[in-house]
Each structure stands twice: as structure tokens, then as C-alpha cells.
Amino acid sequence: MKEQHTKTFPPAVSRRGEIDPFIVMDIMSAAAELEVKGCSIIHMEVGQPGTPAPRKARENAQRMLECDALGYTLALGLPELRERIAVHYETFYNISVAPERIVVTSGSSAGFVLSFLALFDAGERVALPSPGYPCYRHILSTVGIEPVIIETSDSQRWMPQVQDLDDLNSNEGPLRNEKLKGLLLASPANPTGTMLVDDGLQNIAEACDRHGIWFISDEIYHGLNYDVPARTALQYSENAVVINSFSKYFSMTGWRIGWMVVPSHLVRTIERLAQNFYICPTTISQYAALGAFDGIEELEEYKAVYAENRHLLLNELPTIGFTKILPADGAFYIYIDVSDYTDNSADYVNRMLREVGVATTPGLDFDSSRGHHFVRLSYAGTTPDMVEAVKRLRSWNGK
């Protein structure tokens, strides 16, 4: 008699998917459901411009649709786009970057995946500031790399300090045999909008070189700075890996196109990974990105709207009870301490959405230990929307 085997179906799935959700996308979905029901929603939850891609970018895309087969490009991207990005560094930062060091990616998200896989092995440790963009730690965890959280403070503009790196790489203490392999930070930052000021970026870059750890500089909000000039890590370190995107300043979120600048000896490693993971970035988006560089005047007009929105909110929010704000240096975010009103930011933003139609993001998305006291507002929308949001929040009893 044959032995009977009991089979279970479906089989177990990978634990890689057991990561926290990207909460802002859940808020965005909830807001969309309310809009379908006829509710008026002011979108301050998602970090994307409410403006279209520059006209030249759209014209390029239309032209390519009409006359090109839009096949694969090289895995590293269109040579002419890599060259144009190199010109961008000359124009904006007055530094020379070889086009051969530039890798075009399917948005900055692909840049993070490629850099993590190229630089770190499973089990190695990478430091991240908190609060910070949640997908950093989620992607790291998914590929088996350990995120090491550096808790920052408002007194330090929510930025990590050189002393943090020194402490984490000390030869003493319980972690002496588990030193960092990398540091990732953004300046301007998400969710706080703050930046490394004065010599802060240079000091961090030099500290990473001194400790022999990789420095990944997320510069996707460059161009969206107001009172503080933006500097690139490439000005201070030949070893830094820079990730940027056409999503924010260039107003091309849905086109999913970005770039990396990597040390020369890493290019072939990145290329092999890109070939296998993505084949190439989206072709039509690459041609559109070429046109985006001819739309700087248009983009500066968009930026002027963000600056007006920022000024309005920083002046008006304290008058309606939101007084614990560190002035935002860049990007299009304001990070508010709402501990006077709640110790549950997830419930707080849900009530704000459903009671007055203002969609925001709970700090828990960015800081799992302290984020229950914070809310992020995005001011990338229109100025009339920002005025309306202030009006609704002024009369809201949930404050």
C-alpha cells in the first residue's frame, strides 16, 4: 500500500514581502476612494509635483512616438542623455563629471536597488537617518542588508553628524566587529525638507572616506532649495555614489527616469546588474528627459510656486496651532510635531482626511519610534489648494 502524503497548497511564500507598507501610498488610495464618492480632497500626502513634464520633454516624447520604433537602448542609457547629464553638473555645480560615470535608471528607485546590490553583501550594515524615506530601509531589508538607524533631532536639522559615524565605527562596544559598510542620506531630505548646511555635507563625505564606508547621496530634491544652496557629494569625494531623478525638480514622476553617478571602477558592475534586472531604462522617457533640460525656465516657474506655498504655510500654520516646525530648507515638505494634539499620527491623518478632506502623511511612515507625534505636509500642489488647506485646518476641531 502506497504511503499517503498530505500536500498543502499554496506553498509558503518568500519572507521578503513581509515588509511594512509605504503608508503614503495607502493614504493616496484612501483619498482616491473618497474622491470617487464626490469628496473634495486637498492632496498634501504624496511627494509629487502637480505640474506636467516640461513642454520640450513632452514634445520629444510625441516626436519619438511618431517616428521611432522605441526599441531597447544600451543598459547604461542613451549616450546623448548621459552626456547631457554631465553638462548639467558643469552648469549647476561647476564640476566636471565624465559621461562614462553616469548610469541612467528607471527612476531613482532602480538606482537604489542597483547601488545596494553592487555595494553590499547580505548581512552587511548600512546606516540611515531617521526620520527618513521608508523605502530605503524596506529595500535594504528585502535584499538581506541590515539597516542601522541613526536617530536625528530637530536641533541638528534632522541630519546625521560625523560623531554618529565615529560612534558606529568605534573599535569599542558591542558592535566593534560589525562596522558599517555604508551610509545613505538625502539633502534636502524627505520628510523634513532640511539640508546639511555649511560644511555638513563635506564633513560627512570625508568621514565616510576616512572610515572606508560607501557614501550614497540621494540628491533627488536638488534644484528645490530656497535659502540654502545645494551641493553635491561629488564635490567632496571621488568615492561617493550619487542618485538623482527627473521626478521632483524636473516634474516627471510618472515617467520613471533617473540617474546615478558612480566611481569609474563601479560602472561595469552596475552595467551587469542593470542588464539583468532592467535590460534598459524606458526608451521614451529617456528621450523626454533630454528635452527636460531645455525647460529650465519653465521649471523655475514651478519652483516659484513651491516657494510661495512654502512661505504661505510657514507663516499660516503657526497661527492655527501648528507651531513646532523647523523651517524647511528644500524639497516641498514640512514636518510638523503634532504631539500637542495626538500620540497616534496614523489615526490623526485619517481623521483629517475624512473630516476636512486634507490628505497628509503620518510620521510613522518615516520614523517607526517617534513618528506617532509627527505629520508630513507636501506643498507641491497649487497655491489656491494650500490656501484652502489652511482654511479647512483652521476650522478643524481635531487639532
N, C-alpha and C positions, 0 to 999 in steps of 0.2 A: 504493500500500500504506500502510495506516494505521500511524502510529508507535506502537509498543507502550510503554505506561507501566507501570512497576512500582509497585504501591501496597503500602505497609506498613500492617499493622493489628495491634494498635490504634495510633492515633496517640499521639504523646508527650503526657504529662500535665503539668499545671502543676507548676512547681518549688515552689509554696507548701507542698505537702505534705511536702517534704523537710526537715522539722524533727525535732529529737530527740523521742523518745517521752517521755511523762510517766511516769517509771520507777516511781513508786509504784503506778500502775495495773497495770503489768506484775507487780509483786510481789504485788499483791492477787489477780491472776489465777492466779499460781503457787500461792498459798496456797489458793485455792478448789479447784484441781485436787487438792491433797493432801488437803483435807477430804473430797472426793468418794471418795477412796480409804480413808477411815476414820481419817486422821491427826488428832490433836488440835492445833489451831493457836491460839496467843495472838496476837490481832491488835493490833500496835503500829505498823503501817505506814501506815494510812490516817488522815487527819485528820478523823475524823467522830465525833460522839457515838454511843455505843451505846444511847442512850435515845430514846424516841419524841418526837414533837412534843407540846407541852403539851396537856392534856386539852381545854381550851377551843378550841384550834386544830382538833383532830380533830372535836369536836362541831360546830363551824362548817362544816367540810367535809361532814360527814354530812348536816347540815340542808340545805345547798345542793344536794347530790346528789338529795335527795328533793323539792325544791320549786322548783328554778330550772333554766332552760334552759342556763345556763352558756355564754352567748354571749360575743362579744368585749367587752372593756372598752375604755375610752379608751387610747390608746397610752401615755400617761404613767402609767396605773394608775388604780385606783378612787379617786375623790376622798376618800372616807372613810378609806381606808388612808393616803393622803398626809397627811391631817390628823392621823391618829393617830401617824404617824411624827414629825410636827412636835411633838406633845405629848411624845413620847419625848425629844426634845432638851431640852425645857423641864425635864423630870423628872430626866434623868440628868446633864445638863451645865449646867443653869441658863442656857441661851441660847435666844433666840427665832429660829426658822427659819420663814420663810413656807412654807406647804404648796405654793405655786406653784413653789418651787425644787426640790421633791422629785420624783424620777423613779423609779417602781417598775420593776424589771428582772427578767428571767428568770435569777435568781441573780446573784452578783457578777460572774461571767464575762461576762455580757452587758453589765454596767456597764463592764468594762474595754474591751470591743470598742467600745461607743458612745463612751466618752471618748477612746480613741485616734483613732477616725475623726473625731471632732468637733474635736479639738485640734491634730492633727499631720498634715502632708502627707507623702507618700512622700519618703524621703531625709532627713527631719529626725531629730534625735538626742534620745533620752530616756535619762536616767541611771537606773540600777537598782543597789541594793546587792547585793553577793554575799558570803555566801550569801543566796539569796532564792528566792521562789516561782518555779519554772521557767516556768510558763505566761505570766508577764509577758513575758519575752523571746521566747518562741515566738510569741505573738500579735503582738507588735510586728514581728518579722521577717516574719511571714506577710503583713502589710499594708504591707510595704515601709518600715518605720520602723527606724532603726538603734538597737539597744540599746547603751548605753555603760555598761560595768560599773565600779562603784566597789567595789574590794576593801576590805572592812571587817575589823576584828580583834576578838578577844575583849576586849582592853584597852579598847575603845570600845563594848563591849556589842553588837558586830556591827552597829553603826549608822553611817550616813554622817555626816560632820561638815560644818559650814559651810565649812571650809577646802577640802574636796573640791569644793564648788560653785564657790568662788572660783577654784580652780586650773583647773577645766574651762571656766570662762568668762573666763579671762585674755585680755588683748589681746596676749599674747606666746606664742611657742611654735608648734608645727606645727598646732595646732587653732584658731588665732586666728580663722579665717574660718568655722569650723564649730561655733559655740557651741551649747550645749544649748537645746532648746525645752521640755524638761520634766524633772521628777523624780518618780519613783514609789517610795514606800516604805510599809511596814506597821509599825505599832507598836500592840500586840505583833506580833512578826514570825514568819513561817514560813521556815525550820525552827527557829530558835534560841529562840523564846519570849521574847526580850529586848525591851526598850522604850526609847524615848527618855525619859530621866529629867531631873528638874529643869527647866531651861529649854530642853531639847534640841529639842522639837517647835516651840516658839515661834521659836527661833533659825533653824531650818530654813525654816519658813514665811516668816519675814521676809527671809531670804536669797533665797528664790525670788522674792518680790516685788521685791526690790532689783535682781536680775538680769533681771527681766522674763521669767521662765520659769514654766510651769504646774506647780503642785504637786498631784499626785494622791495623796491619803492613803487607803490601804487600811486600813479600820477594822473589818474583819470579825471580829476577835477581841476587840473591845471587849465588856466585860461579863465576860470571862475574864481578869481581872487579880487579883493576890493581894496583894503587898506594896506595889506602886506604883500610884497612881491613873492611870486612863486619861483622857487629854484628847483632844478633837477638834481638828483643824486649823481648824475653823470658828471657834474661839475666838480665832484669831490672824490670820486672813486672810480677806478677803472674796472673794479670787480662787481659793481652794483648791477643788478638786473632791474630794468625799468619796465613797467607795464602801463600802457596808456590806451585810450579808446576814443572812437569818434562819437560815443554815446552822449556825453554830457555837454561840453563846450560846443561841439560840432552839431548837436541836436539830432543825432542819428541812432537813437536807442534800438529801434526795431530792425535796423539794417545789420546788426550783429557784426560789427567790424572794429578791430582794434589793432594794436601792435605791441611788440616787445623790442627793447634794445638790450642785447646781451654781449658779454665779452666774446671776442673773436673765437676763442677755443671752444665755446659752447655751441656755436652755430650749427655744426654738423650733428651734434647730439639732439638739439631741438628739431632740426630738419627731419631726422629719422623718426622721432616721435610724431611730428606733425603729419608726415606721410602716412603713417599707420593709423593715427587716430582720426584725422580730418581730411586726408588727401590734399585739400587746399581750402583757403577761405572762400566764401561765396563770391563768385566772379563779378556779378553785377554790383554788389556792394563795394568791391574794390574800385571799380570804375567810378561809382558815385563818390567815394572818398576822395579820389583825385580831384573831382570838381569842388569838393567842400573847401579845399584850400583857397579857392578863388572866391569864397563867400565870406571872408573875414569881416567886411564892413557890415554885412547882414547879421553875422553872429554877434558882433559888438552891440548891435541894436537889441538883440535878445538879452545880452548881458546887462544892458542898461535897465531893462525891465526887472531882472532879478535884483539889481542894486536898489531900485525903487521899492520893490517888495520887501527886501531886507530892511531898509530904512523904516518903512511903514511898520513892520512887525516889531522891530526892536524898540520903537517908540510907543506903540499902542499896546502891546501885550502887557507891559508892567502896569498900565492904567486899568486893566481889567483883572488884575490879581496875579498874573504870571511874572513874578519879579526875579526869580532865580535863574537868570540866563547869563551865560558868558558870551559876550559879543562874538558872532561868527565871522571868522576871517575870510572864508571862501566856501566853495560849493554852493548849494542852495538849501541848507538845513539850519534849523535852530533846535537845540537840545535843551529841554526845559525840565527843571526839577519841580515836580508836582507833589512832593511829599506833604505839603500843607493840606492837600485835598484827598490823597489816596495812598494806600500802600499796595495797590493792585492795578498797575498800569494797563494790563490787558482788559480788565473789566472797565476801566476808566475810558479808554479809547472806544470800546464797544458802545458804551452809553453815549459818548459824544457823537458817534456816528449815527446812532438810531434816534437820538433825541433832538439833535440840531443839524444833522447832515454834514458834519465836518469829519472827513476821514483823515486820521493821523496814525502813527505807528508807535506801539508801546516800546519803552526802553528795553524790555525783556528780549527783544529781537537782537539787541546789540551787547547786552551785559546781563548774563544769567544770574549774577549775585546781587547787583544793585539796581538793575533796570526796572524793578517794580515801582520805583519812585520817579521814573523819567518818561517823557514823551518826546518823540521827534516830529517836527513840522517841516515839510518841504514847501519852499516858496517858489517853485519853478513854474507855477501857473500864471494866470493873468493878474494884473493889479486889481481890477474890479473883483475878482474872486477873493483876493486877500482882504480887501475892504469888507466884503460880505462875510468872510470867515470871522473877522474881528467883531462885526456886528452880532453875529449869531452867538459867539462865545461870550460876549459882554452880557447877554441876557440869559445865559445858561445857568441853571441852578446847580449843575453838577460840579462847579468849581469849588 
